[in-house]
Amino acid sequence: MRAMLSQPMAGKTDEEIVNTREKAIEYLRDRGYEVVNTLFTDEWYSKDKMEEREVVQIPLCFLAKSLENMSLCHAVYFCKGWENARGCHIEHDAAVAYGLDIIYEE
């Protein structure tokens, strides 16, 4: 079974993001999930490449890729604070609408 993370990132340091991800990934793996990547750091998603592709709404581009990766999953793990993040809210709505298992960070 596969799961992805839905994690708020605005206002977080890189260290906070990584620490939260590592904790969530460990939680999911301990429960038998394979974790699908939703932290897009490859060159295709760099600021320069986004500009080359004339991406206007960069957060929406990341959300679109995240929703694509959700199609590979059985579950979504929502990190604390998801309810205050616009993209996480949309991911939550999609997960509910399409019947994925939903796991909330304790």
N, C-alpha and C positions, 0 to 999 in steps of 0.2 A: 504494500500500500504506500501511496505517496502523499506528502503534505507540503504545503508552502507556508511561508510566514507572511503575515500582514503586519508591518511595523511602521509606526510613525517615526519620521526622521527629522522633520523641521525642528530647529532649535536644539538638536542633539549634537554632541561632539562625535567625532569618528570613533573614539574610544567607547562612548556610551552605546552607540549603534552596534559595534562589534561585540561588546560584552552581552548585550541583550540577545543578539543573534546566536552567539555561542551557547548561551543558557537554553534558548528555545530549541536549537538543533539537538542538543544533548537530551532534552526532555522528549522530543519526538523520536529520536533514534532509540532511546530506552524503551519506547513503546512499539518498536518495530516499524516505524515509518522511514521511508527514504525521503530525504528533503530535496525538493525542487528549488533551484536557485531563483530568487527574486531580487537579488542585489546585483544590478547590472553595471559592471565596472569595466567591461571590455571596451576596446577602442571605438566600436560602433556607437556607443553611448557617450563618448567624450563630448565636451562642449564644442570642439572644433568640428567633429563629424556631424553633430546635430545642426550646426550652422550651415555646413556644406549641403545637408539634405533639406535645408530651409525649414526646419522644425520651428514652429512658432510657439507652441504650447509644450514645453519640455516636460513638465510634470504629467501631462496627458499622454505623452509618448511613453513614459515609464509605466504609467497605469495600463496602457494598452498592452504592453509586453507582459506585465504582471497578470492581466486577465487571460492572455494567451497561455501563460504557464499554468494558470489555475485549471485550464482544461485538461491538464495531465494529472490532476490531483483528485484524491478521495476526501481530503480534509484540508482545512485552513486553520492555522494557529494564529490567533490575534493577540499581539503583544499589548501590554498595558498602555493605555492612552489612545488606543485605536479609534475610540468613539469621538475623539477630538481632531482626527486627521481626515481631511476630505477624501483622499484616495483610499484609505482603509475603510471608510464608510461605504464607498462604492464597492469595494471588494467584498465587504460583509453582505451587502444587499445581493450581490451576484451569488455568493456562496449559499445564502438562504434560498434564493430563487431557484437555484439548480440542485439543491439537495445535498450539498457537501456536508460532511461532518464538520462541526465547528468546535474548536478548542480555544478556551480563553486562558491567558497567562494568569496564574494565581497570585 
